[in-house]
Amino acid sequence: MKKVILLGSSLSTQEYSNELTRFKGVKIVGYIDPDDSGNQNMFEDFFQMMDLIQKGDAFIISREVSTIDFEIVRQMIRFGKHVFVDGFREWSSGEIEEIEKLRNESRTVFQFGNTLFGLPIINSAMQLINKPRFIKVEKHGTVPKKGQFENWIFENLSEEFDLTQRIMKSPIRSISARPMFLFGEDPDLLNIHIEFHNDAICHVSVGRAVNKNTHRIQVYQKENMLEIDVAENQLNESRMSIPTDQLSLEMDFYPDKEISTENRVTLERHISPYNARKLDLHSFIENIDKQQSPSSNLTHLLDVADMIEVVCEKVKRRYHAL
């Protein structure tokens, strides 16, 4: 019987609790909210924290938890506990490498869930992707606050960075990044250019200069172009009706330009519906039983952390105010 402890408010952990009660061999010991001031002493006192850790075999940390200390997670792994984290966490490369080393020693499962990669629309799109040559990402975002540029990058692009690397399946050759100040002294748009060793390219645009509610990923391949509209949960595939023709990038970069699209066929692709949360939890329990590596793990977060570090270094080298 696996004893599970939920970290988060009663509301944020309710869905996890509902799903876990359906699994055989799983017992929910209880939940505790690290963000509740009444529990602050428990997490700050080492002995109370260790007593809590010893009560469970596995811990699930909800996305809403904001005050979970890195040391707590480190001790969980050190003492052989399995950990499921809702969404990526903003840890440094050194911290991630330390946890991964401890995880290897304790042979525990550390899994991330509820990320962009796990969405049904992405799952459906991945089945249509084959050797992409160009990816274009557009996402609306707020203006980064002074001194919080790294956090802004992580909050807005960590899951997109993860997804592009999974799609490309190639090491990164170079990254360039440049903020654009369109309406004042604050950066309204961040443009990121990524080149991979297989000569493929990814271009990312994020900021308030992008239309509101926009969250779109376009994947260009030899024979087609996939448009993944995350905001609208819509997946389209475009092909040329004449095989010898090529898809024009200008059709998408400059939609107002008069370019004939009569030879272009666009189909709305079916998105296989499923409960992503239930699937995440099912795979977490299965990974523990079979000692398997999760589809979203610390290695993926380390790749993301490395990318963010390079982007921030490129930007801050020229724009110290950020």
C-alpha positions in Angstrom: 0.0 0.0 0.0 1.5 3.3 -1.1 0.9 6.1 1.4 0.4 9.4 -0.4 0.5 12.9 1.1 -0.9 15.9 -0.9 0.8 19.3 -0.6 -1.5 22.2 -1.3 -4.8 23.6 -0.2 -7.9 21.4 0.2 -9.3 23.0 -3.0 -6.2 22.6 -5.1 -5.7 19.0 -4.1 -9.3 17.9 -4.4 -9.0 16.7 -8.0 -5.9 14.7 -7.2 -7.7 13.2 -4.2 -10.7 12.2 -6.3 -8.5 10.5 -8.9 -6.2 8.7 -6.4 -9.1 7.1 -4.5 -9.8 5.1 -7.7 -6.3 3.4 -7.7 -5.8 0.1 -6.0 -2.9 0.0 -3.6 -2.9 3.7 -2.9 -3.9 5.3 0.4 -4.2 9.1 0.9 -2.7 9.8 4.3 -3.8 13.5 4.2 -2.9 16.9 2.9 -1.1 19.9 4.2 -0.8 23.4 2.8 2.7 24.8 2.9 1.3 28.3 2.0 -0.8 28.4 5.1 0.9 30.5 7.8 -0.3 28.1 10.4 1.9 25.4 9.0 5.0 27.6 8.6 6.7 26.2 11.7 6.3 22.7 10.6 8.2 23.3 7.3 10.9 25.5 9.0 11.6 23.1 11.8 13.9 20.3 10.5 12.6 17.6 12.8 8.9 18.4 12.2 9.7 18.4 8.5 11.4 15.0 8.7 8.5 13.6 10.7 6.2 14.6 7.9 8.4 13.1 5.2 8.5 9.8 7.0 4.7 9.5 7.1 4.4 9.1 3.3 5.8 7.0 0.5 4.9 9.5 -2.2 4.2 13.2 -2.3 2.2 15.2 -4.8 2.8 19.0 -4.9 0.1 21.0 -6.5 0.8 23.9 -8.8 -0.7 26.5 -6.4 2.0 25.8 -3.8 4.4 28.7 -4.0 6.4 28.5 -0.8 7.8 24.9 -1.0 11.4 25.1 -0.2 14.0 23.3 -2.3 15.5 21.7 0.8 12.2 19.9 1.5 12.1 18.4 -1.9 15.8 17.4 -1.6 15.1 15.6 1.7 12.2 13.8 0.2 14.3 12.4 -2.6 17.2 11.7 -0.2 15.0 9.5 2.0 13.6 7.5 -0.9 10.3 9.2 -1.4 8.6 9.5 -4.8 7.6 13.0 -5.9 5.0 14.2 -8.4 5.1 18.0 -9.1 2.3 19.8 -10.8 4.1 22.0 -13.4 7.7 22.9 -13.7 9.6 24.5 -10.9 12.0 27.4 -11.2 15.2 25.8 -9.9 18.8 26.4 -10.9 20.8 24.0 -13.0 22.9 23.1 -9.9 19.8 22.4 -7.8 18.3 20.2 -10.5 21.5 18.3 -11.0 21.7 17.7 -7.2 18.2 16.3 -7.0 18.8 14.1 -10.0 22.0 12.7 -8.4 20.0 11.9 -5.2 17.2 10.4 -7.3 19.6 8.1 -9.0 21.0 6.9 -5.7 17.6 6.4 -4.1 16.1 5.0 -7.3 12.9 7.0 -6.8 10.5 8.5 -9.3 10.4 12.2 -9.8 7.7 13.3 -12.2 6.3 16.5 -13.6 2.7 16.6 -14.6 0.2 19.1 -16.0 2.6 20.6 -18.5 2.1 21.7 -22.1 3.7 18.5 -23.4 0.9 16.4 -21.7 -2.0 18.2 -23.2 -4.3 16.2 -25.6 -3.7 18.7 -28.4 0.1 18.3 -28.2 -0.3 14.5 -28.0 -2.3 14.5 -31.2 0.1 16.9 -32.9 3.2 14.8 -32.0 1.8 11.9 -34.0 1.8 14.1 -37.1 5.3 15.6 -36.6 8.2 14.2 -38.6 11.6 15.9 -39.0 10.4 19.5 -38.6 12.6 22.3 -40.1 11.1 25.4 -38.6 9.0 26.1 -35.5 7.3 29.5 -34.8 6.0 30.2 -31.3 3.8 33.2 -30.5 2.4 33.9 -27.0 0.9 36.9 -25.3 2.4 37.8 -22.0 2.6 40.6 -19.5 5.5 43.1 -19.2 8.3 41.7 -16.9 8.7 43.5 -13.6 12.0 45.1 -12.8 14.6 42.6 -11.5 12.3 39.6 -12.3 13.3 38.9 -15.9 14.4 35.3 -15.2 11.2 34.6 -13.4 9.2 36.1 -16.2 11.0 34.0 -18.8 10.3 30.8 -16.8 6.7 31.6 -16.2 6.0 32.4 -19.9 8.3 30.0 -21.8 9.6 27.1 -19.7 7.0 24.6 -21.1 7.4 26.0 -24.7 11.2 25.5 -24.4 10.6 22.0 -23.3 8.2 21.3 -26.1 10.4 22.7 -28.9 13.3 20.5 -27.8 11.2 17.4 -27.8 9.9 18.3 -31.2 13.3 19.0 -32.7 15.1 16.0 -31.2 18.4 17.7 -31.7 21.0 19.5 -29.5 20.9 23.3 -29.6 23.7 25.0 -31.5 23.0 28.6 -30.6 20.5 30.9 -29.0 20.1 34.7 -29.6 17.6 36.9 -27.8 16.5 40.5 -28.1 13.8 42.5 -26.3 11.9 45.2 -28.2 10.8 48.4 -26.6 7.9 49.5 -28.7 5.7 51.7 -26.5 7.9 52.9 -23.7 10.8 51.9 -21.4 9.5 48.4 -20.6 10.2 45.5 -23.0 6.9 44.9 -25.0 8.2 41.9 -26.9 11.0 39.3 -26.6 12.3 37.6 -29.7 14.3 34.5 -29.4 16.1 32.7 -32.2 17.2 29.1 -31.7 19.3 27.1 -34.1 19.7 23.3 -33.7 22.5 21.0 -34.8 20.2 19.4 -37.4 20.0 22.9 -39.1 16.4 23.4 -38.0 15.3 26.7 -36.5 12.9 27.9 -33.9 11.6 31.5 -33.5 9.8 32.6 -30.3 7.9 35.8 -29.8 6.4 36.5 -26.4 5.1 39.7 -24.8 2.2 42.2 -24.7 2.9 43.2 -28.3 1.5 39.8 -29.3 -2.3 39.8 -29.6 -4.2 39.0 -26.4 -5.1 35.4 -25.8 -2.6 34.2 -28.4 -0.8 31.0 -27.7 0.1 29.4 -31.0 2.8 27.0 -32.3 3.4 26.4 -36.0 5.5 23.5 -37.1 6.8 23.5 -40.7 7.8 20.2 -42.3 8.7 19.0 -45.7 5.2 18.3 -46.8 2.9 20.2 -44.4 2.5 22.8 -41.8 0.9 22.2 -38.4 -0.8 25.0 -36.5 -1.3 24.2 -32.8 -3.6 26.8 -31.3 -3.3 26.1 -27.6 -5.6 28.9 -26.6 -8.4 27.7 -28.9 -7.6 24.0 -28.5 -7.5 23.6 -32.3 -5.1 21.7 -34.5 -4.9 22.4 -38.2 -2.8 20.8 -40.9 -2.0 22.7 -44.1 -0.8 21.0 -47.3 -0.4 22.1 -50.9 -2.9 20.5 -53.3 -0.1 20.2 -55.9 2.7 18.1 -54.5 5.4 20.0 -56.3 4.4 23.3 -54.6 5.9 24.5 -51.4 4.1 26.1 -48.5 4.9 29.8 -48.3 6.1 31.2 -45.0 4.8 34.6 -46.1 1.2 33.3 -45.9 1.7 33.1 -42.1 4.2 35.8 -41.4 2.3 38.4 -43.4 -1.4 37.5 -43.4 -2.5 40.8 -44.9 -0.3 40.4 -48.0 -2.2 39.3 -51.1 -0.8 35.8 -51.7 -2.9 33.2 -53.5 -3.9 30.3 -51.2 -6.0 28.5 -53.8 -3.6 25.6 -53.9 -3.4 25.3 -50.2 -5.6 22.8 -48.3 -6.1 23.2 -44.6 -7.7 20.4 -42.5 -8.8 20.5 -38.9 -7.3 17.5 -37.2 -9.1 15.5 -34.5 -7.8 15.9 -31.0 -8.1 12.7 -28.9 -9.8 13.7 -25.7 -8.6 12.3 -22.4 -8.3 13.3 -18.7 -4.7 14.5 -18.6 -4.6 14.7 -14.8 -5.8 11.1 -14.5 -3.3 9.9 -17.1 -0.5 11.8 -15.2 -1.4 10.1 -11.9 -1.8 6.7 -13.5 1.6 6.9 -15.1 3.1 8.1 -11.8 1.9 5.1 -9.9 2.9 2.8 -12.8 6.4 4.3 -12.9 6.8 3.6 -9.2 5.6 0.0 -9.6 7.7 -0.7 -12.6 10.7 1.6 -11.8 10.3 3.4 -15.1 11.5 6.9 -16.0 8.6 9.4 -16.4 7.9 11.1 -19.7 8.5 14.5 -18.0 11.4 14.4 -15.6 14.3 16.3 -14.1 16.3 15.9 -17.3 13.7 17.9 -19.2 13.7 20.7 -16.6 17.5 20.8 -16.7 17.4 21.4 -20.4 14.9 24.2 -19.9 17.0 25.8 -17.1 20.0 25.8 -19.3 18.1 27.5 -22.1 16.7 30.2 -19.8 20.2 30.8 -18.4 21.5 31.5 -21.9 18.6 33.7 -22.9 19.0 35.8 -19.7 22.7 36.1 -20.2 22.2 37.3 -23.8 19.6 39.9 -22.9 21.2 41.2 -19.7 24.6 41.6 -21.4 23.0 44.5 -23.4 20.1 45.6 -21.3 21.3 45.8 -17.7 18.1 47.4 -16.5 16.2 44.1 -16.8 
